[in-house]
């Protein structure tokens, strides 16, 4: 199994809330995952039952070991490497929910900000991760 397949299998992505997607559903906030989630600015992400730290970490170590170097990696860079920015955002969220790294979003870094400012900052790359403890 590849990392992107694992992410698709074990992460639940909510509806897009960016306001730019032409195919976005009406009232995207009511189409978000239930349970323990993380707000990734553009959408929320939850992990499915069965996701585990060891399997996820093994796939990251095999395919993208440089993500574990202690440096910050944003969804734009990760998306270029994994092949999809949406999957990269889900990857950041799933790694955070599994305790592998810290997701770094505008709200987590700077506190409460208006949604439009958070989306603008995230769109410029301020949506990233950094390994805390592996």
N, CA, C and O atoms as a Tinker XYZ file with bonds, in Angstrom:
   536  protein
     1  N      0.847000   -1.180000    0.000000    73     2
     2  CA     0.000000    0.000000    0.000000    64     1     3
     3  C      0.888000    1.238000    0.000000    63     2     4     5
     4  O      1.895000    1.286000    0.707000    81     3
     5  N      0.521000    2.221000   -0.780000    73     3     6
     6  CA     1.211000    3.506000   -0.842000    64     5     7
     7  C      0.624000    4.447000    0.211000    63     6     8     9
     8  O     -0.495000    4.242000    0.682000    81     7
     9  N      1.383000    5.471000    0.570000    73     7    10
    10  CA     0.935000    6.423000    1.577000    64     9    11
    11  C     -0.378000    7.091000    1.171000    63    10    12    13
    12  O     -1.285000    7.216000    1.994000    81    11
    13  N     -0.491000    7.521000   -0.090000    73    11    14
    14  CA    -1.726000    8.192000   -0.497000    64    13    15
    15  C     -2.924000    7.258000   -0.394000    63    14    16    17
    16  O     -4.027000    7.709000   -0.084000    81    15
    17  N     -2.733000    5.958000   -0.649000    73    15    18
    18  CA    -3.815000    4.979000   -0.501000    64    17    19
    19  C     -4.219000    4.839000    0.967000    63    18    20    21
    20  O     -5.402000    4.720000    1.286000    81    19
    21  N     -3.225000    4.853000    1.853000    73    19    22
    22  CA    -3.488000    4.768000    3.288000    64    21    23
    23  C     -4.293000    5.975000    3.753000    63    22    24    25
    24  O     -5.240000    5.840000    4.528000    81    23
    25  N     -3.908000    7.154000    3.274000    73    23    26
    26  CA    -4.608000    8.382000    3.647000    64    25    27
    27  C     -6.060000    8.324000    3.190000    63    26    28    29
    28  O     -6.966000    8.653000    3.955000    81    27
    29  N     -6.286000    7.910000    1.953000    73    27    30
    30  CA    -7.643000    7.794000    1.425000    64    29    31
    31  C     -8.450000    6.775000    2.231000    63    30    32    33
    32  O     -9.642000    6.968000    2.472000    81    31
    33  N     -7.796000    5.699000    2.642000    73    31    34
    34  CA    -8.485000    4.640000    3.382000    64    33    35
    35  C     -8.795000    5.023000    4.827000    63    34    36    37
    36  O     -9.802000    4.575000    5.377000    81    35
    37  N     -7.946000    5.845000    5.453000    73    35    38
    38  CA    -8.075000    6.066000    6.892000    64    37    39
    39  C     -8.316000    7.517000    7.328000    63    38    40    41
    40  O     -8.287000    7.810000    8.523000    81    39
    41  N     -8.549000    8.417000    6.387000    73    39    42
    42  CA    -8.880000    9.802000    6.735000    64    41    43
    43  C    -10.223000   10.157000    6.108000    63    42    44    45
    44  O    -10.538000    9.727000    4.999000    81    43
    45  N    -10.994000   10.932000    6.822000    73    43    46
    46  CA   -12.286000   11.406000    6.335000    64    45    47
    47  C    -12.159000   12.904000    6.097000    63    46    48    49
    48  O    -11.834000   13.666000    7.008000    81    47
    49  N    -12.417000   13.310000    4.871000    73    47    50
    50  CA   -12.313000   14.721000    4.501000    64    49    51
    51  C    -13.705000   15.336000    4.456000    63    50    52    53
    52  O    -14.622000   14.780000    3.852000    81    51
    53  N    -13.850000   16.474000    5.094000    73    51    54
    54  CA   -15.108000   17.201000    5.032000    64    53    55
    55  C    -15.232000   17.961000    3.720000    63    54    56    57
    56  O    -14.283000   18.025000    2.938000    81    55
    57  N    -16.397000   18.531000    3.484000    73    55    58
    58  CA   -16.639000   19.331000    2.284000    64    57    59
    59  C    -15.753000   20.571000    2.294000    63    58    60    61
    60  O    -15.428000   21.106000    3.354000    81    59
    61  N    -15.370000   21.019000    1.111000    73    59    62
    62  CA   -14.514000   22.191000    0.968000    64    61    63
    63  C    -15.238000   23.441000    1.459000    63    62    64    65
    64  O    -16.397000   23.673000    1.116000    81    63
    65  N    -14.549000   24.235000    2.257000    73    63    66
    66  CA   -15.106000   25.484000    2.778000    64    65    67
    67  C    -14.320000   26.703000    2.299000    63    66    68    69
    68  O    -14.434000   27.781000    2.882000    81    67
    69  N    -13.526000   26.539000    1.244000    73    67    70
    70  CA   -12.673000   27.650000    0.800000    64    69    71
    71  C    -13.471000   28.776000    0.147000    63    70    72    73
    72  O    -13.039000   29.929000    0.152000    81    71
    73  N    -14.628000   28.445000   -0.413000    73    71    74
    74  CA   -15.434000   29.465000   -1.068000    64    73    75
    75  C    -15.075000   29.707000   -2.520000    63    74    76    77
    76  O    -15.694000   30.545000   -3.176000    81    75
    77  N    -14.095000   28.997000   -3.030000    73    75    78
    78  CA   -13.647000   29.181000   -4.413000    64    77    79
    79  C    -14.027000   28.028000   -5.331000    63    78    80    81
    80  O    -14.112000   28.215000   -6.545000    81    79
    81  N    -14.255000   26.854000   -4.786000    73    79    82
    82  CA   -14.523000   25.674000   -5.617000    64    81    83
    83  C    -15.910000   25.771000   -6.260000    63    82    84    85
    84  O    -16.906000   26.018000   -5.580000    81    83
    85  N    -15.956000   25.577000   -7.561000    73    83    86
    86  CA   -17.236000   25.688000   -8.263000    64    85    87
    87  C    -18.153000   24.503000   -7.991000    63    86    88    89
    88  O    -19.367000   24.596000   -8.170000    81    87
    89  N    -17.575000   23.399000   -7.562000    73    87    90
    90  CA   -18.386000   22.212000   -7.290000    64    89    91
    91  C    -18.663000   22.020000   -5.795000    63    90    92    93
    92  O    -19.076000   20.939000   -5.376000    81    91
    93  N    -18.437000   23.062000   -4.992000    73    91    94
    94  CA   -18.653000   22.961000   -3.542000    64    93    95
    95  C    -20.143000   22.785000   -3.236000    63    94    96    97
    96  O    -21.006000   23.312000   -3.937000    81    95
    97  N    -20.413000   22.045000   -2.192000    73    95    98
    98  CA   -21.799000   21.831000   -1.765000    64    97    99
    99  C    -22.311000   23.065000   -1.042000    63    98   100   101
   100  O    -21.527000   23.855000   -0.516000    81    99
   101  N    -23.630000   23.229000   -1.018000    73    99   102
   102  CA   -24.230000   24.300000   -0.228000    64   101   103
   103  C    -24.043000   23.975000    1.249000    63   102   104   105
   104  O    -24.078000   22.806000    1.631000    81   103
   105  N    -23.848000   24.976000    2.069000    73   103   106
   106  CA   -23.674000   24.809000    3.510000    64   105   107
   107  C    -22.595000   23.776000    3.850000    63   106   108   109
   108  O    -22.886000   22.778000    4.508000    81   107
   109  N    -21.351000   24.005000    3.409000    73   107   110
   110  CA   -20.304000   23.003000    3.625000    64   109   111
   111  C    -20.034000   22.694000    5.095000    63   110   112   113
   112  O    -19.564000   21.603000    5.416000    81   111
   113  N    -20.322000   23.631000    5.986000    73   111   114
   114  CA   -20.051000   23.386000    7.406000    64   113   115
   115  C    -20.884000   22.237000    7.969000    63   114   116   117
   116  O    -20.474000   21.600000    8.940000    81   115
   117  N    -22.042000   21.963000    7.378000    73   115   118
   118  CA   -22.830000   20.833000    7.877000    64   117   119
   119  C    -22.392000   19.511000    7.249000    63   118   120   121
   120  O    -22.915000   18.453000    7.598000    81   119
   121  N    -21.431000   19.571000    6.323000    73   119   122
   122  CA   -20.907000   18.371000    5.667000    64   121   123
   123  C    -19.469000   18.113000    6.106000    63   122   124   125
   124  O    -18.584000   17.898000    5.277000    81   123
   125  N    -19.250000   18.136000    7.399000    73   123   126
   126  CA   -17.927000   17.902000    7.968000    64   125   127
   127  C    -17.961000   16.596000    8.769000    63   126   128   129
   128  O    -19.020000   16.183000    9.242000    81   127
   129  N    -16.807000   15.953000    8.919000    73   127   130
   130  CA   -16.784000   14.684000    9.657000    64   129   131
   131  C    -17.140000   14.862000   11.127000    63   130   132   133
   132  O    -16.937000   15.926000   11.711000    81   131
   133  N    -17.667000   13.811000   11.699000    73   131   134
   134  CA   -18.030000   13.783000   13.121000    64   133   135
   135  C    -16.845000   13.293000   13.936000    63   134   136   137
   136  O    -15.887000   12.747000   13.388000    81   135
   137  N    -16.914000   13.488000   15.226000    73   135   138
   138  CA   -15.905000   12.944000   16.130000    64   137   139
   139  C    -14.689000   13.820000   16.253000    63   138   140   141
   140  O    -14.764000   15.036000   16.079000    81   139
   141  N    -13.561000   13.199000   16.555000    73   139   142
   142  CA   -12.304000   13.927000   16.770000    64   141   143
   143  C    -11.762000   14.390000   15.429000    63   142   144   145
   144  O    -11.316000   13.576000   14.621000    81   143
   145  N    -11.798000   15.696000   15.189000    73   143   146
   146  CA   -11.360000   16.256000   13.919000    64   145   147
   147  C    -10.316000   17.338000   14.147000    63   146   148   149
   148  O    -10.094000   17.790000   15.270000    81   147
   149  N     -9.687000   17.738000   13.059000    73   147   150
   150  CA    -8.810000   18.900000   13.070000    64   149   151
   151  C     -9.243000   19.797000   11.921000    63   150   152   153
   152  O     -9.493000   19.330000   10.810000    81   151
   153  N     -9.325000   21.085000   12.205000    73   151   154
   154  CA    -9.699000   22.062000   11.194000    64   153   155
   155  C     -8.457000   22.429000   10.393000    63   154   156   157
   156  O     -7.514000   23.021000   10.918000    81   155
   157  N     -8.473000   22.067000    9.116000    73   155   158
   158  CA    -7.340000   22.340000    8.230000    64   157   159
   159  C     -7.621000   23.539000    7.322000    63   158   160   161
   160  O     -7.129000   23.582000    6.194000    81   159
   161  N     -8.383000   24.482000    7.782000    73   159   162
   162  CA    -8.749000   25.742000    7.141000    64   161   163
   163  C     -9.695000   25.517000    5.965000    63   162   164   165
   164  O    -10.799000   26.061000    5.958000    81   163
   165  N     -9.292000   24.734000    4.978000    73   163   166
   166  CA   -10.105000   24.511000    3.795000    64   165   167
   167  C    -11.199000   23.471000    4.037000    63   166   168   169
   168  O    -12.244000   23.503000    3.388000    81   167
   169  N    -10.960000   22.565000    4.957000    73   167   170
   170  CA   -11.911000   21.526000    5.342000    64   169   171
   171  C    -11.411000   20.870000    6.621000    63   170   172   173
   172  O    -10.251000   21.029000    7.000000    81   171
   173  N    -12.291000   20.135000    7.275000    73   171   174
   174  CA   -11.909000   19.401000    8.483000    64   173   175
   175  C    -11.574000   17.963000    8.110000    63   174   176   177
   176  O    -12.059000   17.435000    7.109000    81   175
   177  N    -10.741000   17.345000    8.927000    73   175   178
   178  CA   -10.316000   15.966000    8.697000    64   177   179
   179  C    -10.451000   15.189000    9.995000    63   178   180   181
   180  O    -10.106000   15.685000   11.067000    81   179
   181  N    -10.955000   13.967000    9.887000    73   179   182
   182  CA   -11.016000   13.032000   11.014000    64   181   183
   183  C    -10.325000   11.745000   10.592000    63   182   184   185
   184  O    -10.184000   11.466000    9.402000    81   183
   185  N     -9.895000   10.964000   11.574000    73   183   186
   186  CA    -9.318000    9.654000   11.241000    64   185   187
   187  C    -10.360000    8.575000   11.444000    63   186   188   189
   188  O    -11.197000    8.649000   12.344000    81   187
   189  N    -10.290000    7.569000   10.587000    73   187   190
   190  CA   -11.190000    6.427000   10.687000    64   189   191
   191  C    -10.623000    5.410000   11.666000    63   190   192   193
   192  O     -9.423000    5.390000   11.940000    81   191
   193  N    -11.501000    4.574000   12.183000    73   191   194
   194  CA   -11.048000    3.465000   13.014000    64   193   195
   195  C    -10.107000    2.588000   12.196000    63   194   196   197
   196  O    -10.341000    2.354000   11.011000    81   195
   197  N     -9.068000    2.117000   12.818000    73   195   198
   198  CA    -8.107000    1.247000   12.149000    64   197   199
   199  C     -6.819000    1.966000   11.770000    63   198   200   201
   200  O     -5.796000    1.322000   11.535000    81   199
   201  N     -6.861000    3.285000   11.709000    73   199   202
   202  CA    -5.631000    4.030000   11.427000    64   201   203
   203  C     -4.698000    3.871000   12.622000    63   202   204   205
   204  O     -5.119000    4.003000   13.771000    81   203
   205  N     -3.435000    3.587000   12.342000    73   203   206
   206  CA    -2.500000    3.477000   13.462000    64   205   207
   207  C     -1.156000    4.114000   13.140000    63   206   208   209
   208  O     -0.721000    4.168000   11.989000    81   207
   209  N     -0.537000    4.577000   14.169000    73   207   210
   210  CA     0.713000    5.333000   14.070000    64   209   211
   211  C      1.814000    4.540000   13.382000    63   210   212   213
   212  O      2.528000    5.081000   12.537000    81   211
   213  N      1.960000    3.277000   13.729000    73   211   214
   214  CA     3.058000    2.469000   13.213000    64   213   215
   215  C      2.975000    2.288000   11.699000    63   214   216   217
   216  O      3.975000    2.455000   11.002000    81   215
   217  N      1.787000    1.946000   11.181000    73   215   218
   218  CA     1.627000    1.748000    9.743000    64   217   219
   219  C      1.850000    3.045000    8.981000    63   218   220   221
   220  O      2.557000    3.065000    7.974000    81   219
   221  N      1.244000    4.132000    9.464000    73   219   222
   222  CA     1.386000    5.433000    8.811000    64   221   223
   223  C      2.849000    5.861000    8.795000    63   222   224   225
   224  O      3.375000    6.266000    7.758000    81   223
   225  N      3.496000    5.769000    9.938000    73   223   226
   226  CA     4.892000    6.171000   10.062000    64   225   227
   227  C      5.795000    5.334000    9.158000    63   226   228   229
   228  O      6.720000    5.871000    8.549000    81   227
   229  N      5.545000    4.048000    9.061000    73   227   230
   230  CA     6.331000    3.176000    8.186000    64   229   231
   231  C      6.228000    3.613000    6.725000    63   230   232   233
   232  O      7.226000    3.614000    6.005000    81   231
   233  N      5.039000    3.979000    6.293000    73   231   234
   234  CA     4.851000    4.441000    4.915000    64   233   235
   235  C      5.554000    5.771000    4.680000    63   234   236   237
   236  O      6.170000    5.970000    3.632000    81   235
   237  N      5.470000    6.682000    5.643000    73   235   238
   238  CA     6.166000    7.968000    5.511000    64   237   239
   239  C      7.672000    7.738000    5.457000    63   238   240   241
   240  O      8.353000    8.319000    4.612000    81   239
   241  N      8.199000    6.903000    6.343000    73   239   242
   242  CA     9.643000    6.627000    6.370000    64   241   243
   243  C     10.120000    6.011000    5.057000    63   242   244   245
   244  O     11.241000    6.274000    4.620000    81   243
   245  N      9.280000    5.196000    4.429000    73   243   246
   246  CA     9.641000    4.542000    3.175000    64   245   247
   247  C      9.586000    5.500000    1.990000    63   246   248   249
   248  O     10.493000    5.513000    1.157000    81   247
   249  N      8.525000    6.300000    1.912000    73   247   250
   250  CA     8.305000    7.132000    0.732000    64   249   251
   251  C      8.826000    8.565000    0.853000    63   250   252   253
   252  O      9.336000    9.122000   -0.119000    81   251
   253  N      8.702000    9.157000    2.023000    73   251   254
   254  CA     9.060000   10.566000    2.208000    64   253   255
   255  C      9.808000   10.775000    3.528000    63   254   256   257
   256  O      9.349000   11.540000    4.376000    81   255
   257  N     10.950000   10.109000    3.713000    73   255   258
   258  CA    11.641000   10.199000    5.002000    64   257   259
   259  C     12.066000   11.613000    5.372000    63   258   260   261
   260  O     12.212000   11.920000    6.555000    81   259
   261  N     12.266000   12.475000    4.390000    73   259   262
   262  CA    12.677000   13.857000    4.679000    64   261   263
   263  C     11.575000   14.644000    5.386000    63   262   264   265
   264  O     11.861000   15.692000    5.964000    81   263
   265  N     10.332000   14.178000    5.361000    73   263   266
   266  CA     9.260000   14.848000    6.101000    64   265   267
   267  C      9.487000   14.733000    7.606000    63   266   268   269
   268  O      8.893000   15.482000    8.381000    81   267
   269  N     10.342000   13.802000    8.023000    73   267   270
   270  CA    10.590000   13.563000    9.443000    64   269   271
   271  C     11.873000   14.235000    9.927000    63   270   272   273
   272  O     12.391000   13.895000   10.991000    81   271
   273  N     12.387000   15.187000    9.147000    73   271   274
   274  CA    13.672000   15.817000    9.454000    64   273   275
   275  C     13.609000   16.931000   10.489000    63   274   276   277
   276  O     14.630000   17.553000   10.781000    81   275
   277  N     12.430000   17.197000   11.051000    73   275   278
   278  CA    12.294000   18.247000   12.056000    64   277   279
   279  C     12.091000   19.635000   11.485000    63   278   280   281
   280  O     11.945000   20.602000   12.233000    81   279
   281  N     12.079000   19.741000   10.159000    73   279   282
   282  CA    11.826000   21.029000    9.508000    64   281   283
   283  C     10.345000   21.133000    9.183000    63   282   284   285
   284  O      9.629000   20.132000    9.167000    81   283
   285  N      9.901000   22.337000    8.928000    73   283   286
   286  CA     8.512000   22.567000    8.562000    64   285   287
   287  C      8.315000   22.226000    7.083000    63   286   288   289
   288  O      9.123000   22.606000    6.236000    81   287
   289  N      7.227000   21.501000    6.783000    73   287   290
   290  CA     6.885000   21.134000    5.409000    64   289   291
   291  C      5.434000   21.536000    5.183000    63   290   292   293
   292  O      4.548000   21.123000    5.932000    81   291
   293  N      5.185000   22.353000    4.137000    73   291   294
   294  CA     3.813000   22.807000    3.909000    64   293   295
   295  C      3.099000   21.947000    2.870000    63   294   296   297
   296  O      3.713000   21.140000    2.173000    81   295
   297  N      1.793000   22.143000    2.789000    73   295   298
   298  CA     0.971000   21.313000    1.918000    64   297   299
   299  C      1.295000   21.519000    0.439000    63   298   300   301
   300  O      1.035000   20.629000   -0.371000    81   299
   301  N      1.851000   22.657000    0.073000    73   299   302
   302  CA     2.200000   22.885000   -1.330000    64   301   303
   303  C      3.368000   21.977000   -1.719000    63   302   304   305
   304  O      3.316000   21.298000   -2.744000    81   303
   305  N      4.411000   21.968000   -0.905000    73   303   306
   306  CA     5.571000   21.099000   -1.147000    64   305   307
   307  C      5.160000   19.631000   -1.064000    63   306   308   309
   308  O      5.489000   18.837000   -1.945000    81   307
   309  N      4.443000   19.277000   -0.005000    73   307   310
   310  CA     4.039000   17.881000    0.190000    64   309   311
   311  C      3.106000   17.430000   -0.934000    63   310   312   313
   312  O      3.176000   16.290000   -1.391000    81   311
   313  N      2.231000   18.339000   -1.372000    73   311   314
   314  CA     1.322000   18.014000   -2.470000    64   313   315
   315  C      2.062000   17.747000   -3.761000    63   314   316   317
   316  O      1.686000   16.856000   -4.522000    81   315
   317  N      3.116000   18.514000   -4.017000    73   315   318
   318  CA     3.930000   18.284000   -5.214000    64   317   319
   319  C      4.594000   16.911000   -5.146000    63   318   320   321
   320  O      4.748000   16.237000   -6.164000    81   319
   321  N      4.980000   16.509000   -3.952000    73   319   322
   322  CA     5.673000   15.224000   -3.793000    64   321   323
   323  C      4.720000   14.036000   -3.803000    63   322   324   325
   324  O      5.039000   12.994000   -4.377000    81   323
   325  N      3.559000   14.178000   -3.178000    73   323   326
   326  CA     2.616000   13.057000   -3.100000    64   325   327
   327  C      1.663000   13.041000   -4.301000    63   326   328   329
   328  O      1.047000   12.020000   -4.603000    81   327
   329  N      1.553000   14.186000   -4.977000    73   327   330
   330  CA     0.752000   14.246000   -6.194000    64   329   331
   331  C     -0.583000   14.951000   -6.089000    63   330   332   333
   332  O     -1.308000   15.030000   -7.081000    81   331
   333  N     -0.938000   15.473000   -4.905000    73   331   334
   334  CA    -2.239000   16.128000   -4.741000    64   333   335
   335  C     -2.212000   16.959000   -3.467000    63   334   336   337
   336  O     -1.879000   16.446000   -2.398000    81   335
   337  N     -2.560000   18.242000   -3.570000    73   335   338
   338  CA    -2.526000   19.102000   -2.387000    64   337   339
   339  C     -3.608000   18.737000   -1.373000    63   338   340   341
   340  O     -3.384000   18.859000   -0.169000    81   339
   341  N     -4.778000   18.291000   -1.837000    73   339   342
   342  CA    -5.830000   17.861000   -0.912000    64   341   343
   343  C     -5.400000   16.663000   -0.087000    63   342   344   345
   344  O     -5.650000   16.602000    1.117000    81   343
   345  N     -4.745000   15.700000   -0.749000    73   343   346
   346  CA    -4.225000   14.522000   -0.033000    64   345   347
   347  C     -3.127000   14.961000    0.934000    63   346   348   349
   348  O     -3.017000   14.419000    2.034000    81   347
   349  N     -2.315000   15.938000    0.529000    73   347   350
   350  CA    -1.264000   16.437000    1.422000    64   349   351
   351  C     -1.861000   17.050000    2.680000    63   350   352   353
   352  O     -1.351000   16.830000    3.779000    81   351
   353  N     -2.938000   17.818000    2.531000    73   351   354
   354  CA    -3.603000   18.402000    3.705000    64   353   355
   355  C     -4.165000   17.295000    4.591000    63   354   356   357
   356  O     -4.050000   17.360000    5.815000    81   355
   357  N     -4.770000   16.287000    3.982000    73   355   358
   358  CA    -5.278000   15.153000    4.759000    64   357   359
   359  C     -4.133000   14.416000    5.453000    63   358   360   361
   360  O     -4.287000   13.944000    6.579000    81   359
   361  N     -2.997000   14.320000    4.786000    73   359   362
   362  CA    -1.816000   13.671000    5.363000    64   361   363
   363  C     -1.325000   14.432000    6.592000    63   362   364   365
   364  O     -1.020000   13.835000    7.624000    81   363
   365  N     -1.255000   15.755000    6.468000    73   363   366
   366  CA    -0.844000   16.573000    7.617000    64   365   367
   367  C     -1.797000   16.331000    8.783000    63   366   368   369
   368  O     -1.370000   16.150000    9.923000    81   367
   369  N     -3.090000   16.332000    8.480000    73   367   370
   370  CA    -4.103000   16.137000    9.528000    64   369   371
   371  C     -4.005000   14.749000   10.153000    63   370   372   373
   372  O     -4.039000   14.616000   11.377000    81   371
   373  N     -3.885000   13.715000    9.322000    73   371   374
   374  CA    -3.824000   12.348000    9.845000    64   373   375
   375  C     -2.569000   12.141000   10.688000    63   374   376   377
   376  O     -2.632000   11.514000   11.746000    81   375
   377  N     -1.439000   12.657000   10.234000    73   375   378
   378  CA    -0.211000   12.572000   11.028000    64   377   379
   379  C     -0.349000   13.277000   12.366000    63   378   380   381
   380  O      0.173000   12.816000   13.381000    81   379
   381  N     -1.057000   14.402000   12.359000    73   379   382
   382  CA    -1.323000   15.139000   13.605000    64   381   383
   383  C     -2.219000   14.317000   14.527000    63   382   384   385
   384  O     -1.930000   14.168000   15.714000    81   383
   385  N     -3.299000   13.787000   13.977000    73   383   386
   386  CA    -4.244000   13.012000   14.789000    64   385   387
   387  C     -3.622000   11.731000   15.337000    63   386   388   389
   388  O     -4.044000   11.229000   16.378000    81   387
   389  N     -2.617000   11.202000   14.634000    73   387   390
   390  CA    -1.920000   10.000000   15.101000    64   389   391
   391  C     -0.749000   10.327000   16.032000    63   390   392   393
   392  O     -0.116000    9.419000   16.572000    81   391
   393  N     -0.462000   11.604000   16.221000    73   391   394
   394  CA     0.602000   12.009000   17.138000    64   393   395
   395  C      1.999000   11.937000   16.572000    63   394   396   397
   396  O      2.965000   11.857000   17.331000    81   395
   397  N      2.137000   11.964000   15.245000    73   395   398
   398  CA     3.459000   11.887000   14.620000    64   397   399
   399  C      4.076000   13.267000   14.470000    63   398   400   401
   400  O      5.279000   13.441000   14.668000    81   399
   401  N      3.259000   14.240000   14.124000    73   399   402
   402  CA     3.733000   15.604000   13.981000    64   401   403
   403  C      2.651000   16.577000   14.402000    63   402   404   405
   404  O      1.515000   16.188000   14.674000    81   403
   405  N      3.014000   17.833000   14.451000    73   403   406
   406  CA     2.089000   18.903000   14.802000    64   405   407
   407  C      1.633000   19.575000   13.513000    63   406   408   409
   408  O      2.462000   19.998000   12.706000    81   407
   409  N      0.338000   19.676000   13.317000    73   407   410
   410  CA    -0.193000   20.464000   12.212000    64   409   411
   411  C     -0.052000   21.931000   12.576000    63   410   412   413
   412  O     -0.350000   22.323000   13.704000    81   411
   413  N      0.395000   22.735000   11.639000    73   411   414
   414  CA     0.587000   24.162000   11.867000    64   413   415
   415  C     -0.352000   24.924000   10.942000    63   414   416   417
   416  O     -0.109000   25.030000    9.740000    81   415
   417  N     -1.422000   25.449000   11.515000    73   415   418
   418  CA    -2.398000   26.223000   10.761000    64   417   419
   419  C     -2.354000   27.662000   11.261000    63   418   420   421
   420  O     -1.840000   27.912000   12.351000    81   419
   421  N     -2.883000   28.619000   10.488000    73   419   422
   422  CA    -2.881000   30.002000   10.989000    64   421   423
   423  C     -3.511000   30.137000   12.369000    63   422   424   425
   424  O     -2.977000   30.847000   13.220000    81   423
   425  N     -4.642000   29.466000   12.607000    73   423   426
   426  CA    -5.314000   29.567000   13.904000    64   425   427
   427  C     -4.486000   28.945000   15.026000    63   426   428   429
   428  O     -4.440000   29.482000   16.133000    81   427
   429  N     -3.831000   27.811000   14.747000    73   427   430
   430  CA    -3.012000   27.170000   15.776000    64   429   431
   431  C     -1.757000   27.991000   16.082000    63   430   432   433
   432  O     -1.280000   27.999000   17.217000    81   431
   433  N     -1.229000   28.673000   15.082000    73   431   434
   434  CA    -0.011000   29.451000   15.279000    64   433   435
   435  C     -0.279000   30.851000   15.832000    63   434   436   437
   436  O      0.495000   31.362000   16.642000    81   435
   437  N     -1.374000   31.464000   15.392000    73   435   438
   438  CA    -1.608000   32.875000   15.708000    64   437   439
   439  C     -2.864000   33.141000   16.521000    63   438   440   441
   440  O     -3.152000   34.291000   16.854000    81   439
   441  N     -3.608000   32.106000   16.842000    73   439   442
   442  CA    -4.836000   32.296000   17.597000    64   441   443
   443  C     -6.017000   32.621000   16.701000    63   442   444   445
   444  O     -5.955000   32.435000   15.486000    81   443
   445  N     -7.079000   33.102000   17.298000    73   443   446
   446  CA    -8.316000   33.383000   16.565000    64   445   447
   447  C     -8.094000   34.469000   15.514000    63   446   448   449
   448  O     -7.643000   35.573000   15.818000    81   447
   449  N     -8.419000   34.129000   14.288000    73   447   450
   450  CA    -8.331000   35.052000   13.164000    64   449   451
   451  C     -9.613000   34.944000   12.351000    63   450   452   453
   452  O    -10.251000   33.891000   12.363000    81   451
   453  N    -10.007000   35.993000   11.648000    73   451   454
   454  CA   -11.171000   35.872000   10.761000    64   453   455
   455  C    -10.933000   34.787000    9.705000    63   454   456   457
   456  O     -9.804000   34.598000    9.253000    81   455
   457  N    -11.993000   34.079000    9.315000    73   455   458
   458  CA   -11.882000   32.986000    8.343000    64   457   459
   459  C    -11.199000   33.409000    7.055000    63   458   460   461
   460  O    -10.366000   32.671000    6.528000    81   459
   461  N    -11.538000   34.597000    6.533000    73   459   462
   462  CA   -10.961000   35.021000    5.260000    64   461   463
   463  C     -9.450000   35.232000    5.369000    63   462   464   465
   464  O     -8.724000   34.971000    4.410000    81   463
   465  N     -8.973000   35.696000    6.510000    73   463   466
   466  CA    -7.527000   35.881000    6.721000    64   465   467
   467  C     -6.847000   34.517000    6.830000    63   466   468   469
   468  O     -5.773000   34.312000    6.264000    81   467
   469  N     -7.472000   33.579000    7.558000    73   467   470
   470  CA    -6.907000   32.229000    7.667000    64   469   471
   471  C     -6.789000   31.578000    6.291000    63   470   472   473
   472  O     -5.763000   30.976000    5.975000    81   471
   473  N     -7.832000   31.698000    5.474000    73   471   474
   474  CA    -7.822000   31.087000    4.136000    64   473   475
   475  C     -6.756000   31.728000    3.255000    63   474   476   477
   476  O     -6.083000   31.037000    2.490000    81   475
   477  N     -6.602000   33.036000    3.358000    73   475   478
   478  CA    -5.582000   33.717000    2.571000    64   477   479
   479  C     -4.188000   33.252000    2.991000    63   478   480   481
   480  O     -3.345000   32.965000    2.141000    81   479
   481  N     -3.947000   33.179000    4.286000    73   479   482
   482  CA    -2.640000   32.748000    4.787000    64   481   483
   483  C     -2.372000   31.290000    4.412000    63   482   484   485
   484  O     -1.267000   30.947000    3.992000    81   483
   485  N     -3.379000   30.440000    4.563000    73   483   486
   486  CA    -3.221000   29.029000    4.199000    64   485   487
   487  C     -2.960000   28.893000    2.709000    63   486   488   489
   488  O     -2.119000   28.092000    2.300000    81   487
   489  N     -3.665000   29.660000    1.898000    73   487   490
   490  CA    -3.469000   29.612000    0.456000    64   489   491
   491  C     -2.061000   29.995000    0.031000    63   490   492   493
   492  O     -1.590000   29.577000   -1.027000    81   491
   493  N     -1.394000   30.787000    0.851000    73   491   494
   494  CA    -0.014000   31.187000    0.569000    64   493   495
   495  C      0.997000   30.200000    1.154000    63   494   496   497
   496  O      2.204000   30.433000    1.084000    81   495
   497  N      0.511000   29.105000    1.729000    73   495   498
   498  CA     1.425000   28.069000    2.209000    64   497   499
   499  C      1.522000   27.932000    3.705000    63   498   500   501
   500  O      2.243000   27.059000    4.189000    81   499
   501  N      0.814000   28.773000    4.471000    73   499   502
   502  CA     0.886000   28.687000    5.934000    64   501   503
   503  C     -0.078000   27.620000    6.449000    63   502   504   505
   504  O     -0.957000   27.888000    7.268000    81   503
   505  N      0.113000   26.432000    5.953000    73   503   506
   506  CA    -0.612000   25.242000    6.376000    64   505   507
   507  C      0.405000   24.122000    6.232000    63   506   508   509
   508  O      0.639000   23.612000    5.136000    81   507
   509  N      0.997000   23.755000    7.340000    73   507   510
   510  CA     2.151000   22.876000    7.287000    64   509   511
   511  C      2.195000   21.936000    8.475000    63   510   512   513
   512  O      1.281000   21.883000    9.298000    81   511
   513  N      3.296000   21.193000    8.532000    73   511   514
   514  CA     3.524000   20.280000    9.643000    64   513   515
   515  C      4.980000   20.333000   10.048000    63   514   516   517
   516  O      5.853000   20.742000    9.282000    81   515
   517  N      5.216000   19.904000   11.284000    73   515   518
   518  CA     6.576000   19.784000   11.786000    64   517   519
   519  C      6.590000   18.642000   12.783000    63   518   520   521
   520  O      5.754000   18.568000   13.683000    81   519
   521  N      7.553000   17.756000   12.604000    73   519   522
   522  CA     7.677000   16.604000   13.483000    64   521   523
   523  C      7.981000   17.071000   14.889000    63   522   524   525
   524  O      8.847000   17.916000   15.119000    81   523
   525  N      7.242000   16.495000   15.821000    73   523   526
   526  CA     7.490000   16.808000   17.221000    64   525   527
   527  C      8.278000   15.674000   17.863000    63   526   528   529
   528  O      9.360000   15.892000   18.408000    81   527
   529  N      7.736000   14.475000   17.797000    73   527   530
   530  CA     8.368000   13.313000   18.438000    64   529   531
   531  C      8.000000   12.054000   17.670000    63   530   532   533
   532  O      6.821000   11.709000   17.596000    81   531
   533  N      8.948000   11.379000   17.115000    73   531   534
   534  CA     8.669000   10.119000   16.407000    64   533   535
   535  C      9.167000    8.973000   17.249000    63   534   536
   536  O      9.040000    7.815000   16.853000    81   535
